[in-house]
Amino acid sequence: MSAIKVRIHRLTWQWIAQIEDAVWPREGPLPASSKIQFLQMHNGIGKTTTLYLLRSLFTGIPPDPVTYARARYKGPKKEVGKSKFSVDLEIDGRPCILGLFLDTESCEHEFFTVVAGAGLESGWKPPHSFKKSFGNNPEFAELFLFDTQQAGAMTESLPAHVVDTAIREVARLAGVHDLITKGLDQIYESKIDQMGEGDGQRILTRTRNAIAKLEEIVKTRNGELDDTKKLVSKTQVDLTDAVKKKGELEAESALREKLETANERIAKARDQLATHTNALYHLYLEPSNLPPSVWSTVQEYYAKLDDLRIPELIASEVVDRLLEKGICICGEPLTQVHQKHLTAFKERMYGADVVQEIFSIKNSVKEATSGAGNVETVIEKARGAKEKLDIERGVYRRLRGRLTGDVEKRLKLLDKEIGDLRGVESGLKDAQKAIDCSDSSEIDANPQYTGKAFLATGELSQTASDYDSCRNLVVIRRGLRQLRQKEANVQGVARMRMAHELVEDTMRLAFDKVMRRMKDALLEEANLHLPQLQTTGMRIHSFDEGIELVDQQGVLQRGANTGGELSAQYSFLMALRKLGEIDVPIVLDNPTKGLDGTAANAFQTRLPSMFDQCLMLIYPLERAAIGDLVKRADHLATLHRADEEVSGLAPDGRAAVGPVVVNEDDSWFVNYDPPRAEV
Amino acid sequence: MTEFSLKKTISSAIGEACSEHKDRVDDAKILRNVISNLFEQAAEGDADDEFVNTQINQLEPHVLESDG
């Protein structure tokens, strides 16, 4: 049997956000067999407003100013009526309507309730079981009326009081917890007050005064404990922010390293450009690298040098031979006249070196082909080097633009801030421990926890003022118990007092054992879901201090990114639903926000199967991310303006101005306002 | 994971807690009954003063004087 069974049957809006007057579903209540429902509408029509107004109706807590602002009618109609929102519920098999009249201008509200047989009544008056679970319990309600944007924006996973509250509710231990922590003492006090006063009036009065004083100290310490816990949470949020900022700055620091690398690349590209430019210069100095049209003319000129019949060099050698032998090439001996003539001829000739050079040039020119192709290659290389240089300069400029200056200085400041915050956190945790430590050996080892509560004999003082300096609640409560025993002795009800203490001790012990086992079972179950919803290897380490996450190396981490936070909370919710005796619908606003492909797929498969009713409030673009779930849904509805076409626009392409209507046509749902093709 | 039963978990936790305090009563069954009744009624939100006092009165004759 469930602790509570709730089902949403119908929603009604009047002058809420952009909705004039609408009822979902249009005809009659939602069939009992319907498990997955989608309500699709454009952003701004009233999705998130619906979720937040549902939270008010589930908890009986009036809307906050933001919800009033959201709920204010902002549609095209000028004549506006009174704003009203209601939900038809089935609670433990019986119908109940919870509603709100809202004056969004003056931020005033009036709850109303309709239950069978009683008609409409003013005020928030749901059945007892519902009131007990959700009444004034926003933390519990928010687990089921789930705002993904809010959950994803959390810098820290669910805190301890939310986790503990949820476990107590689903395990039906909330009443037990109240009885142990407050009820039993109040009942005892009230019984004692009713008893007649016996002998020892003076002792009794003094003891009762001491009891009253110690009760006051317990109240003060509890207040201090709450304040300290809040401060610890706030400090942890500040610390998370500072660590996040440091991470960003370190990324900036990494940017500097990238800048240095970019600079090195620029220098390298510049060197390459210089090398290619130099090569090009030398190529231009080489005549054969002239363009082919010019080079062929040069070749032609040198080719004509072949027409010279006796090259000077040969002539010079021939003359030397003739003079040496003294015989002409015709065989006749050379006379002195001939010798003189030949010597003069030789002297008139150009130097042999010059001739040699000319012949060499002639041959190389004749053999060489135009090197213009080489020039083109080098020009191409130089151009490539120039482009690379430009790219590297661009990279450098972009990196430079991302630097915000004074990174090192700000990193040092943040390091100091983080150090200070860690110091504050540690101090606060010590202060918290002094108050709520329950380990007796640790309490005994820390006299600052106990102040003057213990006498030199090791016994607890029976003088109330000795507890002023005592921080530890366990010690103060023990002192209080001692005084109550004394009071009971004086009144002759010692045995009743002992029975009362035995009940309290045994119930507390049993309660702690159930909570421990619930947390262990929840941990095991939640860690079956979590790996399916994210790919980072993150796991839930414990529920002792709220949801504590560890990364894949097992290192404790504070909070996670949007998808991680969402996955952790969904996993907790799934585990809670599996283990607890609850049958409550889950309402999700923008369910896939922050979930990537893998997580969105796992979400579609796992989450709805955990709940008997799953109502999802989505905008048209979100539809594609959860296509499988849409196919499995048994109720699809679109809230759109009456003059809108399925394209999401009025027929003339202008903004639609007709009243918002509930359209339950499946074809409309799947085709409504499709993503526009890229122009 | 093994099938988790909330009812069994609560019942066994009450049994263990009573067992740990059995030296404070002359009849452990009475303690167990009283604690089970209180748990059940408190879970339903119906553990009013009268009910709690009735349970404590039922236990009172069985409480043993402590040495301290």
Interface residues (C-beta under 8 A of the other chain):
Chain A: A3 H128 S129 K132 A171 R172 L173 G175 V176 D178 L179 G183 L184 I187 S190 K191 R495 M496 M498 A499 H500 L502 V503 D505 T506 M507 L509 A510 F511 K513 V514 R517 M518 A521 E524 E525 L528 K578 L579 G580 E581
Chain B: M1 F4 L6 T9 I10 A13 I14 E16 A17 C18 E20 H21 R24 V25 L31 V34 I35 L38 F39 A42 A43 E44 G45 A47 D49 V52 N53 Q55 I56 N57 L59 E60 P61 V63 E65 S66
